Amino acid sequence: MIDAVIIGFGKMGKIRYDAMIRHGGYNITAVCDVNEESMADYPCKKYSDWEKCLDETKPEAVIVCTFNNAIPNVVCNALERGIHVFSEKPPGRTLADAKTMRETAKNSSGKELKFGFNHRYHNSVIEAKALIDSRILGDIVCIRGVYGKAGSETFAREWRNDVNISGGGILLDQGIHMLDLLRYFLGDFTSVTGAVNQLVWDGLPTEDSAFALLKTDAGKIASLHSNAIQWKHKFDMDIICTEGYIELDGLLTSTKSYGEERLSYYRKDLEMKTGGLGNPIEHTMCFDTDNSWNLEIAEFYDAVRNGSPIVNGTPEDAVKVMELVEKIYSAGRGDSLA
Ligand SMILES: NC(=O)c1ccc[n+]([C@@H]2O[C@H](COP(=O)([O-])OP(=O)(O)OC[C@H]3O[C@@H](n4cnc5c(N)ncnc54)[C@H](O)[C@@H]3O)[C@@H](O)[C@H]2O)c1
């Protein structure tokens, strides 16, 4: 068993807790949150001060699920104590934060640091990656992605839109998952442009819309619209390959608010062997389970206990994706789209 504590025990802390219990390889010795009420129903030791929690429990691993502003401090402090760390995304508020955590991990004599980019573990994404790697659809050449939020009555007051706490708006909060997927599928982007604005939520210090256009050295192209003005939850990704096409539509979550998770694909059929012009036979897979939390916590366990390499959410992934976020912000912040 890995003795572990969870710091930050809101929505994500509880999701991680449940996944660790399901996994069975973790002994959760304590949870910690500045808001004591949020830990009320949980049967383990409770702390409101994370340093005291680490001092007294001396865990082998820590799961960090605080607000973004606390992440770098907790991550670096834990690594310096010789504790393995699994942290929520985003990797801090800035690129500098991500780099500091990467350096601290490098100097931590082999302690693991993993970030929770759980979208890579969604079933539709796993299947898309397998299809791409099989090359039956040829080479992937471009991707269009939309990740949109409905907003809510409390949206403007959420900590996510307090730039001192969050570090950014919808791009850093949610679009970062899709940026990570774009990198996962297409590789590193060397050209990045963007436009970022408050198109509707006037007065917020953070953007409600970020558009990005990204290009690799090989000329592959991706576009992204990350937004909080969709007025409905939406996850949609079109992946165009030389010999076919893949669409990811919807994303299974506990609330099912992003709709059913589906992957559809078809092969290029210019001779119309499988259907009429413009209408080739399409194959669709629907997924009714979200294993992402289980798979992430299992990958972290295997790294800590068995020395398996961390493949997803590495400190390098964190720095690369934060480079994209900062480039989009610096290209687009303050632009008027009018
Ligand atoms: N992987 C994902 O898909 C995903 C989804 C949602 C949120 N997140 C990330 O998870 C983190 C937490 O988000 P959430 O939705 O759980 O928010 P939340 O508001 O539900 O929970 C955060 C908790 O952290 C506590 N906290 C903040 N600072 C603290 C500190 N210094 N010490 C102890 N506790 C502290 C707060 O009191 C709160 O209870 C954020 O970084 C967020 O970006 C990731």
The ligand as a Gaussian input file, in Angstrom:
#p B3LYP/6-31G(d) Opt

LIG

0 1
 N       -8.645000      17.017000     -14.158000
 C       -9.779000      17.656000     -14.347000
 O      -10.512000      17.365000     -15.261000
 C      -10.166000      18.755000     -13.392000
 C      -11.503000      19.118000     -13.253000
 C      -11.832000      20.132000     -12.361000
 C      -10.841000      20.794000     -11.656000
 N       -9.528000      20.443000     -11.826000
 C       -8.474000      21.127000     -11.072000
 O       -8.483000      20.644000      -9.725000
 C       -8.159000      21.692000      -8.810000
 C       -9.291000      21.823000      -7.796000
 O      -10.486000      22.103000      -8.496000
 P      -11.916000      21.705000      -7.881000
 O      -12.872000      21.707000      -9.021000
 O      -11.809000      20.506000      -7.041000
 O      -12.179000      22.995000      -6.985000
 P      -12.961000      23.050000      -5.606000
 O      -13.209000      24.485000      -5.334000
 O      -14.127000      22.121000      -5.637000
 O      -11.922000      22.447000      -4.561000
 C      -10.689000      23.020000      -4.265000
 C      -10.470000      22.857000      -2.766000
 O       -9.131000      23.218000      -2.446000
 C       -9.172000      23.851000      -1.176000
 N       -7.955000      24.648000      -1.037000
 C       -7.581000      25.737000      -1.749000
 N       -6.389000      26.177000      -1.349000
 C       -5.974000      25.340000      -0.353000
 C       -4.801000      25.258000       0.451000
 N       -3.809000      26.150000       0.332000
 N       -4.726000      24.268000       1.360000
 C       -5.725000      23.370000       1.497000
 N       -6.860000      23.397000       0.762000
 C       -6.973000      24.354000      -0.162000
 C      -10.442000      24.685000      -1.210000
 O      -10.902000      25.019000       0.089000
 C      -11.395000      23.742000      -1.936000
 O      -12.145000      22.933000      -1.048000
 C       -7.937000      22.951000      -9.641000
 O       -6.584000      23.130000      -9.892000
 C       -8.663000      22.625000     -10.958000
 O       -8.106000      23.282000     -12.079000
 C       -9.191000      19.425000     -12.659000

